[in-house]
Amino acid sequence: MIKFLYKLYYWLFPLEMVQWWKTKEAVQARVTEDKDGSYIMWMEGEKYPFAGYPRGHLIVNEPGKYSPYSRLKHEIKNQIFNENWYKIASCQPVEIHANDIFQLAETLKYDMMPVHKCTPAVREVNRLLPNSPWKDMITCIFQEDDAYRMRFQYLVQFLDKKDPIGSFDKAMKILENAEVVDDMKERINLIRVVLLKLWENPEYAKYWISLVKNMDFKKVKLTKADLYYLRAKFFKPDFKDPNTYLGRISNEILY
């Protein structure tokens, strides 16, 4: 009976999704400010505005050359995650060395969006990060890369302030199942394993524990507009906790 009601509900009220990409290669857009002062982008013919806006000179790579922003993300992925993945596999102690990463971030400092112009979710994360070069880097990456930002926003709904690390482990497994592309599933697993290993060190773990315990989840979670755009990004943002009865039913019907 419950499954029938779910099917009936989704038949009567299908999930909303951005439409322009189905029939066009590009669409006109207008950048403006939301009521809170953050930048939003209105795309022609779409129901909701997009939080933030992509800046081509930051994210578009020239042939055979990374943009400064792409290079920063690439080096974080290699030095923090890939190298520590190798250390875990070879039973070596994991650690973070990021001096040259900080130097790369320095080249972007004049391109970083002012915090008061960032999306509400990014502003909340920025508020909780300790003052260090990581604060500006994480803020910049989440603001400019909506794929990472929205996945983090999806993750938040499964976090527990009473168990920040244990709930992160569970949430990342759910996130992995919500991914459509195998490469992204592997990347999510890599991030989960490396961070959990790093957090065995209390000096690293304290930052994540503090962030989760002090975060206002309402400011970070996915909005209707976020879901509207995320549903078209090779991701299943409506995927629920498969360990719950209603979650299993919902996932079976939707996916």
Secondary structure, DSSP 8 states (H G I E B T S, - for coil): -HHHHHHHHHHHS------GGGT-S---EEEEE-TTS-EEEEETT-SS-EES---HHHH--BTTB--HHHHHHHHHIIIIIIHHHHHHHTT-------HHHHHHHHTTTTTS--GGGS-HHHHHHHHHS-SSHHHHHHHHHHHH-HHHHHHHHHHHTT--TT-HHHHHHHHHHHHHHHB-SHHHHHHHHHHHHHHHHHTTSHHHHHHHHHHHHH--HHHHS--HHHHHHHTTSSB-TT---TTSHHHHHHHHHH-
